[in-house]
Amino acid sequence: MTRSEIEEKVNNFLIEDLEIDEEKIVAEATLKEDLGIDSLDFVDIVVIVERNFGFKIKPEEMANVKTYNDFCNYIESKVNA
């Protein structure tokens, strides 16, 4: 899966499922502060990522994921492993 395909899927679920404004979704946007993703949203994200990308997020692997770009990098590393 290409990086652009990953970003497209991530953008779609951030906008559609979590109702985040599209203009806020930029590479350096922090997940919590800029995008307003809270712990309940992360529960949804785990389910959505498993459905869209076919792997389970491990909480310990998300410890260093702070920005939108980090999140896409994480997904890309798992999908293309």
N, C-alpha and C positions, 0 to 999 in steps of 0.2 A: 504494500500500500504506500502510495507516495505521500510526501509531507502535505501537499495541497489537499489531497483527499482526506487526510486526518484532520487538518484544520477546518475543512468544510463540515465534516461530521460534528466536530467539537462546537463550532460556531452554531450549527443548527440546533443542537440540544441546549446550548446555553441560552439561545434566543427563544426557542419554542418551549422547552420544558422548565427552564429556570427564570424565564421572562427578563433576561438581562438586555439592556439597550445595546443594539448592535454597535453604535459608535463608541461604546466603552471597551469593546473587545479589541485590544491592541496587544502587541507582543509583550510590552513591559508592564501591562496591567497586573496588579497583584490580585490574587483570587479573593482574598478576604476583604481588603480595604477598598480597592477600586471596583471590583465586580460585585461585592456584597454577598459572597458565597459564605454561608454559615454551616455549622455542623450538620444541621438537618439536610441542607442542600448536598453536602458531601455523601450522605446516605443515598440520595437519589442518583448522584453521579456514579457511585459504585455500580448500581444496577444498570444505569444507562451505558456505561463503558463496557460492562460485561455483555450486554445485548448488542452493542454496535461493533465492538472490537474483539470479542471472544476471549477475554481474560479477566481474572479477578484482581482488583486493586488490593494490595497489601498495605495496611496503614503505615507500617514502618518504612515502606518505600516512598511514601508521600511526604515524609518529614522534610525533605529539602525542596519540595515543589512549592514555590511561592508565587510565581507569575504564570500568566497564560502561556508564555513561551516554554517555561519549565514543564508545564502540564502536557503540552504537545510533544515536547522532547521525550517525556516519560512514556507516553502512549506509543510514540514512534519506536522507542527502544524495545518495547514489549511486542508490538505487532510485527516488527521486522527482525526479531531475534532468531 
